[in-house]
Amino acid sequence: MTVLVAYASRHGSTVGIAERIGDVLRAADLSVEVQSVDDVRDVTGYDAFVIGSAAYMFHWLKQATNFAKRHRAVLAERPVWLFSSGPLGTDLVDKEGRDVLETSRPKEFAELQALLQPRGEQVFFGAWDADAAPIGVGERFMGLLPKAKAALPAGDFRDWDAIDAWASEIAGQLRA
Ligand SMILES: Cc1cc2nc3c(=O)[nH]c(=O)nc-3n(C[C@H](O)[C@H](O)[C@H](O)COP(=O)(O)O)c2cc1C
């Protein structure tokens, strides 16, 4: 059983989540590869998939969605789990009292649910370094708007316990 953990990331924090999931699966005696979606050409050699992306402006990164759609024929036949990285901060609920992990569900998940019927999906808190060089037009634009930038909580909010627990659940299902 070989599992592919495929990720899309802009600033690197999602890579850390993907690698951590890989570590947990390996510790459960599964064979695992952790790769960027950009580097995977052929998915036929994998028996199961964990696919994750950072979320920006309510969307998964395009390369992750394209990967999932491009390989949907194989993915739909095999066990798949999806995860997303974002939101930022420590608040579990927003001003309206809504669960921030629910409101941060990327818009693509509804379509990917229908397309791939994943065994599970999860949103994890992410990380953002306010001093990192901006990537893309949106971030460069945001840099020009000090108020917008100040509104975004900076720091590493990744919840390693939640990540480990989710990965352990996947390992348990794959080994069953
Ligand atoms: C400009 C900007 C927009 C963002 N938009 C969202 C969003 O819409 N939803 C969300 O959950 N997180 C959002 N985030 C937080 C990122 O998803 C989070 O920082 C993530 O961990 C980044 O992953 P990466 O380091 O792999 O790129 C945003 C961050 C930035 C800087």
The ligand as an ORCA input file, in Angstrom:
! r2SCAN-3c Opt
* xyz 0 1
  C      -3.644     37.287      1.312
  C      -4.087     36.104      2.113
  C      -5.366     35.598      1.947
  C      -5.809     34.492      2.679
  N      -7.067     34.034      2.501
  C      -7.510     32.984      3.244
  C      -8.843     32.468      3.092
  O      -9.633     32.970      2.295
  N      -9.215     31.423      3.863
  C      -8.362     30.830      4.760
  O      -8.751     29.901      5.443
  N      -7.095     31.284      4.911
  C      -6.650     32.339      4.173
  N      -5.376     32.791      4.322
  C      -4.475     32.102      5.234
  C      -3.634     31.070      4.501
  O      -4.446     30.058      3.993
  C      -2.642     30.467      5.465
  O      -1.693     31.461      5.735
  C      -1.992     29.206      4.935
  O      -1.479     28.455      6.000
  C      -0.919     29.503      3.907
  O      -0.362     28.318      3.441
  P       1.028     28.282      2.653
  O       2.090     28.807      3.597
  O       1.229     26.831      2.350
  O       0.881     29.108      1.424
  C      -4.925     33.880      3.599
  C      -3.625     34.381      3.753
  C      -3.197     35.478      3.031
  C      -1.803     35.989      3.227
*
